[in-house]
């Protein structure tokens, strides 16, 4: 990423101002992870998890609450047993999974922001779906449309955020009308990939129609142009409900990407052992992914991983734990075994943007990124196990994500970077501050932080002893003040607004089916 720099501590202050003021970087790029993924298990051990998953699917099966989905499974050769349970033939299941693409492109409204999913490509997204929002200016409260819009503005302003998603639930908008406001905001305030909630067939259809209009596509073009993402969560243990099945089916028919993510907490909704939890995660993921491939063979999907553990004293979910990291590493191995892109996350259980939030999120990100994740959701802003989106945490997370992006940039090895001439010039016992080699490079030589304060203690104290959370709060507000919206064809916005007005007059979406 291109960064403006000036020298010294005043330069770092200017850098922070410039970053808050810059809403688009012509050199924006998607991150590529140059490192081989860490593998938690041997090939034989991954095969054992795979075979155990097939046993679960064949002998125990998945309870599928949707009659439509059960009919689709049976039409493809699966077996319906008693009590709404579908059992899967292993060979047929794997043939279906093999139809899903290993790589594909998600189209952005700004085509320079298209995202390649799969391979060693990485896309980073904000936290999503939180019911509450928090900032130093406005402590924890139910999320509002204003909160949603501000998160969108900040997400648009930092190039390391690739996907805006649905970060917070605007609870000041009725559920049957909420998606009109959130999708409209995602369209008008950002030009990045956005998300659609599986909250009923009308919600999905309305959201897709608004996105189709925003992109200027015909209905035929839309179904052949993946441009949004949605997450279907299985109901662990071993169940797919009506809304998730409907979402999987509708996304496949619309040609849009779906991520199947089991929420398998070891010791609660999954076996207490990590291998056992992974067996359940894998079985549920394969079942949901197979449904999409029956409906539309070759539609883009993603293998979702969210296996963690609980606090065995209280039953509360825990994140950023050693168990979470190991499961993330192993999930990458499983996704690659099936030739599928991997989705992972960067969560924390902390209730405040404090040291616990920092180290748990960092652990989660190491598990995700070094496990080979292609999509990292909840990478910025997540707090309280997903119950709160924090303004300050978003900025602190962006700092960490920018550091990862810097780590992933290639380092050139050549005569200039090896620095032999500079070493000869300085010789023994000197310093490199004044060499031509340094002076030619000092503005761009190192990562320049967004939040970190590298002043010594005396200067830091003299300037008010401002901690990182307070600095992050200031940057969030500065970014909002400097925000500029991306361009959007006025005729498309008018058509979207007409659509919203008509659907609102009709009573909005039926969110019960």
RODO-2510 file (C-alpha; in nm, 4 decimals, decimal comma):
residues 513
     n   res          X          Y          Z
     1     x     0,0000     0,0000     0,0000
     2     x     0,1250     0,3486    -0,0824
     3     x     0,1707     0,5693     0,2233
     4     x     0,2599     0,9348     0,2527
     5     x     0,5377     0,9912     0,5020
     6     x     0,7379     1,2715     0,6527
     7     x     1,0299     1,2348     0,8872
     8     x     1,0477     1,2370     1,2670
     9     x     0,7788     1,2397     1,5337
    10     x     0,5999     1,5329     1,3733
    11     x     0,5941     1,3218     1,0592
    12     x     0,4186     1,0407     1,2435
    13     x     0,1524     1,2830     1,3641
    14     x     0,1080     1,4072     1,0081
    15     x     0,0834     1,0466     0,8901
    16     x    -0,2050     0,9798     1,1279
    17     x    -0,3833     1,2910     1,0036
    18     x    -0,3249     1,1984     0,6413
    19     x    -0,4486     0,8444     0,6962
    20     x    -0,7700     0,9695     0,8553
    21     x    -0,8174     1,2126     0,5658
    22     x    -0,7491     0,9632     0,2865
    23     x    -1,0580     0,7675     0,1842
    24     x    -0,9225     0,6024    -0,1273
    25     x    -0,5784     0,4852    -0,2282
    26     x    -0,5239     0,4369    -0,5992
    27     x    -0,2701     0,1694    -0,5077
    28     x    -0,5306    -0,0309    -0,3098
    29     x    -0,4539    -0,3955    -0,3367
    30     x    -0,5792    -0,7232    -0,2053
    31     x    -0,3466    -0,8977     0,0358
    32     x    -0,1664    -1,2147    -0,0676
    33     x    -0,0277    -1,4403     0,2030
    34     x     0,3216    -1,5508     0,0949
    35     x     0,3696    -1,8033     0,3755
    36     x     0,2824    -2,1732     0,3692
    37     x    -0,0074    -2,2447     0,6055
    38     x     0,0628    -2,4039     0,9400
    39     x    -0,0698    -2,7587     0,9614
    40     x    -0,1982    -2,8790     1,2965
    41     x    -0,2345    -3,2433     1,1977
    42     x    -0,0586    -3,4940     0,9754
    43     x    -0,2157    -3,6053     0,6482
    44     x    -0,3269    -3,9298     0,8138
    45     x    -0,4841    -3,7422     1,1047
    46     x    -0,6775    -3,5105     0,8737
    47     x    -0,7939    -3,8167     0,6842
    48     x    -0,9175    -3,9657     1,0117
    49     x    -1,1250    -3,6511     1,0790
    50     x    -1,2561    -3,6650     0,7214
    51     x    -1,3572    -4,0310     0,7507
    52     x    -1,5219    -3,9744     1,0899
    53     x    -1,7210    -3,6860     0,9368
    54     x    -1,8428    -3,9111     0,6568
    55     x    -1,9476    -4,1699     0,9159
    56     x    -2,1510    -3,9048     1,0968
    57     x    -2,3185    -3,7979     0,7734
    58     x    -2,3862    -4,1536     0,6572
    59     x    -2,4944    -4,3175     0,9831
    60     x    -2,6247    -4,0357     1,2048
    61     x    -2,7183    -3,7780     0,9434
    62     x    -2,8237    -3,4134     0,9589
    63     x    -3,1659    -3,3025     1,0787
    64     x    -3,3024    -3,0733     0,8065
    65     x    -3,6051    -2,8725     0,9188
    66     x    -3,6886    -2,7413     0,5706
    67     x    -3,9169    -2,9700     0,3645
    68     x    -3,7926    -2,8010     0,0465
    69     x    -3,4303    -2,8733     0,1344
    70     x    -3,5107    -3,2353     0,2213
    71     x    -3,6776    -3,2776    -0,1176
    72     x    -3,3702    -3,1338    -0,2897
    73     x    -3,1382    -3,3689    -0,1013
    74     x    -3,3538    -3,6708    -0,1837
    75     x    -3,3786    -3,5681    -0,5497
    76     x    -2,9968    -3,5810    -0,5620
    77     x    -2,9827    -3,9326    -0,4158
    78     x    -2,9631    -3,8768    -0,0405
    79     x    -3,1817    -4,0738     0,1974
    80     x    -3,4529    -3,9285     0,4197
    81     x    -3,4832    -4,1160     0,7474
    82     x    -3,7262    -4,0636     1,0318
    83     x    -3,7582    -3,7324     1,2197
    84     x    -3,6505    -3,5093     0,9253
    85     x    -3,3000    -3,6597     0,9142
    86     x    -3,1057    -3,6726     0,5866
    87     x    -2,8307    -3,9318     0,5471
    88     x    -2,5582    -3,8830     0,2915
    89     x    -2,3835    -4,1266     0,0621
    90     x    -2,0114    -4,0448     0,0932
    91     x    -1,9231    -4,0759    -0,2751
    92     x    -2,2226    -3,8707    -0,3880
    93     x    -2,1493    -3,6069    -0,1249
    94     x    -1,7858    -3,5696    -0,2279
    95     x    -1,8812    -3,5526    -0,5966
    96     x    -2,1075    -3,2588    -0,5132
    97     x    -1,8397    -3,0808    -0,3095
    98     x    -1,5924    -3,1262    -0,5952
    99     x    -1,8150    -2,9135    -0,8197
   100     x    -1,7525    -2,6000    -0,6101
   101     x    -1,4787    -2,3702    -0,7456
   102     x    -1,1508    -2,3454    -0,5575
   103     x    -1,1085    -1,9821    -0,6677
   104     x    -1,3460    -1,7139    -0,7915
   105     x    -1,3865    -1,3367    -0,8025
   106     x    -1,6318    -1,1213    -0,6096
   107     x    -1,7174    -0,8110    -0,8079
   108     x    -1,7148    -0,4709    -0,6386
   109     x    -1,9021    -0,1638    -0,7565
   110     x    -1,5579    -0,0072    -0,7908
   111     x    -1,3933    -0,2657    -1,0144
   112     x    -1,0473    -0,1855    -0,8750
   113     x    -1,1762    -0,3354    -0,5497
   114     x    -1,2799    -0,6727    -0,6922
   115     x    -1,1762    -0,9541    -0,4575
   116     x    -1,0183    -1,2808    -0,5613
   117     x    -1,1250    -1,5559    -0,3212
   118     x    -0,9101    -1,8681    -0,2887
   119     x    -0,5453    -1,9530    -0,3391
   120     x    -0,3257    -1,7347    -0,1198
   121     x    -0,5565    -1,4332    -0,1468
   122     x    -0,6826    -1,2766     0,1765
   123     x    -0,9898    -1,0552     0,2228
   124     x    -1,0542    -0,8857     0,5574
   125     x    -1,3914    -0,7735     0,6902
   126     x    -1,5405    -0,5850     0,9804
   127     x    -1,7155    -0,7527     1,2696
   128     x    -2,0708    -0,8390     1,1759
   129     x    -2,4176    -0,8833     1,3199
   130     x    -2,3579    -0,7307     1,6619
   131     x    -2,6718    -0,6041     1,8401
   132     x    -2,4870    -0,3278     2,0286
   133     x    -2,2411    -0,0479     1,9558
   134     x    -1,9943     0,1250     2,1851
   135     x    -1,7579     0,4212     2,1732
   136     x    -1,5973     0,6470     2,4310
   137     x    -1,8386     0,9213     2,3252
   138     x    -2,1457     0,6963     2,3392
   139     x    -2,1003     0,3915     2,5662
   140     x    -2,2600     0,0523     2,5066
   141     x    -2,6102     0,0837     2,3615
   142     x    -2,8389    -0,0939     2,1141
   143     x    -2,7103    -0,0359     1,7636
   144     x    -2,8684     0,2361     1,5517
   145     x    -2,8719     0,3223     1,1841
   146     x    -2,6410     0,6148     1,2619
   147     x    -2,3921     0,3731     1,4191
   148     x    -2,4165     0,1454     1,1149
   149     x    -2,3529     0,4370     0,8799
   150     x    -2,0501     0,5579     1,0757
   151     x    -1,8941     0,2115     1,0701
   152     x    -1,9486     0,2015     0,6937
   153     x    -1,7749     0,5375     0,6542
   154     x    -1,4719     0,4232     0,8525
   155     x    -1,4612     0,0857     0,6730
   156     x    -1,4546     0,2702     0,3407
   157     x    -1,1699     0,4891     0,4635
   158     x    -0,9119     0,2168     0,5314
   159     x    -0,7847     0,0083     0,2445
   160     x    -0,6954    -0,2879     0,4637
   161     x    -1,0712    -0,3456     0,5114
   162     x    -1,1935    -0,5238     0,1987
   163     x    -1,5499    -0,6150     0,3016
   164     x    -1,7980    -0,3891     0,4787
   165     x    -2,0531    -0,6543     0,5705
   166     x    -2,3419    -0,5894     0,8130
   167     x    -2,1477    -0,4709     1,1182
   168     x    -2,4226    -0,3775     1,3643
   169     x    -2,7979    -0,4274     1,3855
   170     x    -2,9831    -0,0920     1,3616
   171     x    -3,2419    -0,1641     1,6273
   172     x    -3,4124     0,1701     1,5713
   173     x    -3,5393     0,0259     1,2400
   174     x    -3,8130    -0,2445     1,2416
   175     x    -3,6762    -0,5874     1,1400
   176     x    -3,9035    -0,6113     0,8356
   177     x    -3,7625    -0,2817     0,6997
   178     x    -3,4080    -0,2939     0,8358
   179     x    -3,2407    -0,4469     0,5328
   180     x    -3,3579    -0,1650     0,3062
   181     x    -3,1655     0,0840     0,5179
   182     x    -2,8547    -0,1277     0,5751
   183     x    -2,8154    -0,2352     0,2137
   184     x    -2,8756     0,1195     0,0913
   185     x    -2,6085     0,2471     0,3298
   186     x    -2,3640    -0,0226     0,2207
   187     x    -2,4248     0,0787    -0,1418
   188     x    -2,4012     0,4556    -0,0964
   189     x    -2,1332     0,4828     0,1750
   190     x    -1,8885     0,2212     0,0429
   191     x    -1,7844     0,0644    -0,2849
   192     x    -1,6564    -0,2537    -0,1206
   193     x    -1,8055    -0,6028    -0,1004
   194     x    -2,1138    -0,6083     0,1227
   195     x    -2,3135    -0,8838     0,2870
   196     x    -2,6712    -1,0109     0,2864
   197     x    -2,8289    -1,1692     0,5931
   198     x    -3,0259    -1,4921     0,5547
   199     x    -3,3236    -1,3490     0,7409
   200     x    -3,6050    -1,4775     0,5250
   201     x    -3,6636    -1,5130     0,1548
   202     x    -3,8087    -1,1649     0,1107
   203     x    -3,5060    -1,0073     0,2811
   204     x    -3,2655    -1,1994     0,0587
   205     x    -3,4610    -1,1219    -0,2601
   206     x    -3,4938    -0,7514    -0,1734
   207     x    -3,1246    -0,7226    -0,0865
   208     x    -3,0157    -0,8927    -0,4065
   209     x    -3,2417    -0,6667    -0,6117
   210     x    -3,0914    -0,3525    -0,4572
   211     x    -2,7393    -0,4800    -0,5219
   212     x    -2,8298    -0,5720    -0,8782
   213     x    -2,9528    -0,2184    -0,9433
   214     x    -2,6454    -0,0634    -0,7795
   215     x    -2,4181    -0,2628    -1,0086
   216     x    -2,6236    -0,1821    -1,3181
   217     x    -2,6758    -0,5485    -1,4063
   218     x    -2,9647    -0,7194    -1,5784
   219     x    -3,1275    -1,0114    -1,3926
   220     x    -2,9454    -1,2519    -1,6244
   221     x    -2,6108    -1,0817    -1,5648
   222     x    -2,6660    -1,0754    -1,1890
   223     x    -2,6994    -1,4530    -1,1495
   224     x    -2,3674    -1,4947    -1,3288
   225     x    -2,1855    -1,2247    -1,1287
   226     x    -2,0977    -1,3074    -0,7659
   227     x    -2,0859    -0,9739    -0,5841
   228     x    -2,2026    -1,0355    -0,2278
   229     x    -2,1414    -1,2778     0,0547
   230     x    -2,3771    -1,4425     0,3014
   231     x    -2,3176    -1,6739     0,5952
   232     x    -2,5298    -1,9765     0,6748
   233     x    -2,4783    -2,1145     1,0249
   234     x    -2,5717    -2,4727     1,1005
   235     x    -2,7482    -2,5284     1,4315
   236     x    -2,4979    -2,7459     1,6097
   237     x    -2,5265    -3,0265     1,6819
   238     x    -2,6161    -3,1640     1,3389
   239     x    -2,9105    -2,9486     1,2324
   240     x    -3,0023    -2,7060     0,9516
   241     x    -3,3036    -2,4823     1,0174
   242     x    -3,5626    -2,3351     0,7791
   243     x    -3,4047    -1,9901     0,7346
   244     x    -3,0541    -2,1214     0,6752
   245     x    -3,1753    -2,3778     0,4215
   246     x    -3,3804    -2,1124     0,2428
   247     x    -3,0774    -1,8833     0,2360
   248     x    -2,8491    -2,1524     0,0971
   249     x    -3,1028    -2,2349    -0,1742
   250     x    -3,1750    -1,8734    -0,2668
   251     x    -2,8085    -1,7697    -0,2745
   252     x    -2,7288    -2,0631    -0,5022
   253     x    -3,0159    -1,9820    -0,7370
   254     x    -2,8983    -1,6190    -0,7487
   255     x    -2,5385    -1,7223    -0,8200
   256     x    -2,4133    -1,5446    -0,5049
   257     x    -2,1469    -1,6644    -0,2643
   258     x    -2,2435    -1,8498     0,0511
   259     x    -2,0230    -1,9380     0,3469
   260     x    -2,1334    -2,2397     0,5499
   261     x    -2,0071    -2,1852     0,9039
   262     x    -2,0917    -2,4242     1,1874
   263     x    -2,0723    -2,2602     1,5299
   264     x    -1,9176    -2,5551     1,7091
   265     x    -1,8151    -2,4796     2,0672
   266     x    -1,6194    -2,7705     2,2127
   267     x    -1,7762    -2,8850     2,5386
   268     x    -2,1169    -2,7309     2,4618
   269     x    -2,2593    -2,7870     2,1112
   270     x    -1,9743    -3,0169     2,0071
   271     x    -1,7559    -3,2836     2,1678
   272     x    -1,5167    -3,1500     2,4292
   273     x    -1,2112    -3,2620     2,2323
   274     x    -1,0875    -3,0444     1,9452
   275     x    -1,0692    -3,3400     1,7009
   276     x    -1,4274    -3,4328     1,7934
   277     x    -1,5463    -3,0737     1,7486
   278     x    -1,3749    -3,0655     1,4097
   279     x    -1,5524    -3,3855     1,3046
   280     x    -1,8856    -3,2171     1,3794
   281     x    -1,7822    -2,8895     1,2124
   282     x    -1,6740    -3,0762     0,9027
   283     x    -1,9882    -3,2879     0,8792
   284     x    -2,2169    -2,9870     0,9127
   285     x    -2,0157    -2,7778     0,6684
   286     x    -2,0117    -3,0492     0,4010
   287     x    -2,3870    -3,1055     0,4340
   288     x    -2,4722    -2,7378     0,3829
   289     x    -2,2215    -2,6905     0,1016
   290     x    -2,3613    -2,9949    -0,0777
   291     x    -2,7101    -2,8396    -0,0760
   292     x    -2,5820    -2,5346    -0,2627
   293     x    -2,4125    -2,7519    -0,5262
   294     x    -2,7280    -2,9570    -0,5852
   295     x    -2,9240    -2,6359    -0,6465
   296     x    -2,6628    -2,4782    -0,8762
   297     x    -2,3527    -2,6832    -0,9535
   298     x    -2,0392    -2,4701    -0,9468
   299     x    -2,1873    -2,1791    -0,7498
   300     x    -1,9141    -2,0152    -0,5362
   301     x    -1,9048    -2,1240    -0,1727
   302     x    -1,6617    -2,1072     0,1139
   303     x    -1,5793    -2,3502     0,3929
   304     x    -1,6462    -2,1698     0,7205
   305     x    -1,4646    -2,2378     1,0449
   306     x    -1,5660    -2,1075     1,3867
   307     x    -1,4733    -2,3881     1,6232
   308     x    -1,3684    -2,2751     1,9686
   309     x    -1,4219    -2,3834     2,3273
   310     x    -1,6225    -2,2735     2,6284
   311     x    -1,5242    -2,1786     2,9802
   312     x    -1,5994    -2,5045     3,1584
   313     x    -1,6713    -2,3120     3,4803
   314     x    -1,9442    -2,0908     3,3342
   315     x    -2,0291    -2,2273     2,9880
   316     x    -1,9413    -1,8905     2,8305
   317     x    -1,7834    -1,8973     2,4830
   318     x    -1,4087    -1,8336     2,4726
   319     x    -1,2149    -1,6961     2,1754
   320     x    -0,8519    -1,6385     2,0920
   321     x    -0,7653    -1,9472     2,2936
   322     x    -0,5020    -2,2091     2,2097
   323     x    -0,7908    -2,4383     2,1179
   324     x    -0,9336    -2,1779     1,8793
   325     x    -0,5967    -2,1382     1,7067
   326     x    -0,5442    -2,5127     1,6704
   327     x    -0,8941    -2,5528     1,5271
   328     x    -0,8263    -2,2692     1,2821
   329     x    -0,5061    -2,4349     1,1622
   330     x    -0,6857    -2,7678     1,1190
   331     x    -0,9831    -2,6056     0,9428
   332     x    -0,7444    -2,4763     0,6795
   333     x    -0,6226    -2,8299     0,6222
   334     x    -0,9788    -2,9562     0,5847
   335     x    -1,0790    -2,6790     0,3436
   336     x    -0,7739    -2,7473     0,1286
   337     x    -0,8485    -3,1191     0,1340
   338     x    -1,1780    -3,0411    -0,0427
   339     x    -1,0322    -2,7711    -0,2665
   340     x    -1,2445    -2,4981    -0,1061
   341     x    -1,1638    -2,1431     0,0056
   342     x    -1,1529    -2,0976     0,3840
   343     x    -1,3326    -1,8443     0,5993
   344     x    -1,2047    -1,7784     0,9515
   345     x    -1,2453    -1,4987     1,2085
   346     x    -1,0654    -1,2700     1,4522
   347     x    -1,2863    -1,2726     1,7656
   348     x    -1,2311    -1,2047     2,1356
   349     x    -1,4421    -1,2623     2,4463
   350     x    -1,3196    -0,9425     2,6127
   351     x    -1,5812    -0,6927     2,7305
   352     x    -1,3641    -0,3859     2,6657
   353     x    -1,1019    -0,2728     2,4118
   354     x    -0,8280    -0,3647     2,6562
   355     x    -0,5212    -0,5862     2,6720
   356     x    -0,7347    -0,9021     2,6764
   357     x    -0,9115    -0,7882     2,3586
   358     x    -0,5740    -0,7213     2,1974
   359     x    -0,4058    -1,0518     2,2730
   360     x    -0,7134    -1,2670     2,2087
   361     x    -0,7811    -1,0992     1,8740
   362     x    -0,4142    -1,1270     1,7829
   363     x    -0,4173    -1,4986     1,8653
   364     x    -0,7329    -1,5456     1,6575
   365     x    -0,5786    -1,3620     1,3628
   366     x    -0,2620    -1,5690     1,3780
   367     x    -0,4778    -1,8818     1,3718
   368     x    -0,6811    -1,7531     1,0783
   369     x    -0,4060    -1,6056     0,8638
   370     x    -0,1375    -1,8624     0,9284
   371     x    -0,3987    -2,1352     0,8862
   372     x    -0,4495    -2,0174     0,5290
   373     x    -0,7788    -1,8270     0,5562
   374     x    -0,8990    -1,6530     0,2404
   375     x    -1,1755    -1,4586     0,4137
   376     x    -1,1331    -1,3278     0,7683
   377     x    -1,4589    -1,2015     0,9114
   378     x    -1,4959    -1,0157     1,2420
   379     x    -1,1434    -0,8849     1,1879
   380     x    -1,2160    -0,5311     1,3096
   381     x    -1,4460    -0,4040     1,5838
   382     x    -1,5572    -0,7259     1,7548
   383     x    -1,6036    -0,7222     2,1331
   384     x    -1,7881    -0,9155     2,4028
   385     x    -1,8097    -1,2386     2,2063
   386     x    -1,9861    -1,0640     1,9199
   387     x    -2,2436    -0,8723     2,1237
   388     x    -2,0758    -0,5329     2,0755
   389     x    -1,9133    -0,3447     1,7904
   390     x    -1,6560    -0,1059     1,9370
   391     x    -1,5370     0,2055     1,7548
   392     x    -1,2051     0,2029     1,9372
   393     x    -1,1533    -0,1702     1,8849
   394     x    -1,2129    -0,1204     1,5127
   395     x    -0,9219     0,1233     1,4874
   396     x    -0,6953    -0,0874     1,7085
   397     x    -0,7724    -0,3892     1,4911
   398     x    -0,7040    -0,1919     1,1726
   399     x    -0,3576    -0,1159     1,3106
   400     x    -0,2945    -0,4890     1,3557
   401     x    -0,4377    -0,5754     1,0129
   402     x    -0,2135    -0,3150     0,8499
   403     x     0,0825    -0,4749     1,0246
   404     x    -0,0125    -0,8144     0,8837
   405     x    -0,0495    -0,6576     0,5385
   406     x     0,3010    -0,5145     0,5769
   407     x     0,4394    -0,8524     0,6875
   408     x     0,2840    -1,0129     0,3797
   409     x     0,4436    -0,7655     0,1374
   410     x     0,7444    -0,9161    -0,0418
   411     x     1,0926    -0,8043     0,0569
   412     x     1,3246    -0,7416    -0,2365
   413     x     1,6755    -0,8853    -0,2245
   414     x     1,9087    -0,6966    -0,4567
   415     x     2,2293    -0,4933    -0,4508
   416     x     2,0491    -0,1862    -0,3184
   417     x     1,8672    -0,3622    -0,0335
   418     x     2,1694    -0,5645     0,0741
   419     x     2,3340    -0,2346     0,1629
   420     x     2,6989    -0,3302     0,1118
   421     x     2,7909     0,0194    -0,0030
   422     x     2,6402     0,1717     0,3106
   423     x     2,8204    -0,0819     0,5300
   424     x     3,1525     0,0113     0,3628
   425     x     3,0804     0,3836     0,4054
   426     x     3,0076     0,3580     0,7780
   427     x     3,2762     0,1059     0,8570
   428     x     3,3447     0,0265     1,2221
   429     x     3,1712     0,1963     1,5138
   430     x     2,9709     0,4545     1,3179
   431     x     2,5982     0,4938     1,2493
   432     x     2,3720     0,4832     0,9472
   433     x     2,1448     0,7835     1,0122
   434     x     2,3276     1,0129     0,7701
   435     x     2,4245     0,7744     0,4942
   436     x     2,2933     0,8275     0,1420
   437     x     2,1417     0,4785     0,1631
   438     x     1,9316     0,5827     0,4631
   439     x     1,8425     0,9311     0,3417
   440     x     1,7125     0,7918     0,0130
   441     x     1,4768     0,5551     0,1969
   442     x     1,3925     0,6919     0,5426
   443     x     1,0403     0,8053     0,4481
   444     x     0,9331     0,4618     0,3240
   445     x     1,1746     0,2236     0,4946
   446     x     0,9504     0,1055     0,7792
   447     x     0,5847     0,0600     0,8643
   448     x     0,4447     0,3850     1,0023
   449     x     0,1859     0,3173     1,2750
   450     x    -0,1712     0,4371     1,2809
   451     x    -0,2275     0,4159     1,6578
   452     x     0,1026     0,3318     1,8268
   453     x     0,2870     0,6119     2,0069
   454     x     0,6647     0,5674     1,9925
   455     x     0,7502     0,8739     2,2008
   456     x     0,9655     0,8293     2,5093
   457     x     0,7941     0,8436     2,8475
   458     x     0,8698     1,2105     2,9143
   459     x     0,7252     1,3307     2,5836
   460     x     0,4266     1,0977     2,6158
   461     x     0,3513     1,2254     2,9676
   462     x     0,3966     1,5884     2,8636
   463     x     0,1375     1,5396     2,5888
   464     x    -0,1258     1,4083     2,8303
   465     x    -0,0350     1,0398     2,8817
   466     x    -0,2900     0,9433     2,6185
   467     x    -0,3417     0,5664     2,5965
   468     x    -0,4027     0,3621     2,2832
   469     x    -0,7806     0,3353     2,3318
   470     x    -0,8146     0,7140     2,3539
   471     x    -0,5905     0,7606     2,0507
   472     x    -0,8051     0,5090     1,8611
   473     x    -1,1179     0,7025     1,9552
   474     x    -0,9684     1,0224     1,8150
   475     x    -0,8726     0,8501     1,4906
   476     x    -1,2260     0,7097     1,4518
   477     x    -1,3724     1,0587     1,4883
   478     x    -1,1097     1,2184     1,2615
   479     x    -1,1839     0,9577     0,9966
   480     x    -1,5550     1,0365     1,0090
   481     x    -1,4826     1,4072     0,9750
   482     x    -1,2637     1,3491     0,6685
   483     x    -1,4908     1,0931     0,4999
   484     x    -1,6002     1,1382     0,1394
   485     x    -1,8535     0,9013    -0,0195
   486     x    -1,7643     0,7013    -0,3299
   487     x    -1,9427     0,7964    -0,6520
   488     x    -2,2720     0,6314    -0,7452
   489     x    -2,4753     0,6835    -1,0595
   490     x    -2,7719     0,9054    -0,9517
   491     x    -3,0129     0,7128    -1,1728
   492     x    -2,9241     0,3891    -0,9946
   493     x    -2,9781     0,5479    -0,6543
   494     x    -3,3133     0,6847    -0,7687
   495     x    -3,4171     0,3365    -0,8835
   496     x    -3,3070     0,1880    -0,5497
   497     x    -3,5031     0,4509    -0,3557
   498     x    -3,8114     0,3884    -0,5679
   499     x    -3,7784     0,0165    -0,4986
   500     x    -3,7468     0,0779    -0,1226
   501     x    -4,0476     0,3104    -0,1219
   502     x    -4,2614     0,0568    -0,3071
   503     x    -4,1592    -0,2371    -0,0883
   504     x    -4,2071    -0,0321     0,2289
   505     x    -4,5582     0,0670     0,1163
   506     x    -4,6295    -0,3034     0,0607
   507     x    -4,5400    -0,3715     0,4244
   508     x    -4,1759    -0,4650     0,3869
   509     x    -4,0375    -0,8164     0,4108
   510     x    -4,1977    -1,1190     0,5709
   511     x    -3,9155    -1,2277     0,8020
   512     x    -4,0930    -1,5431     0,9210
   513     x    -4,0080    -1,7476     0,6145
***
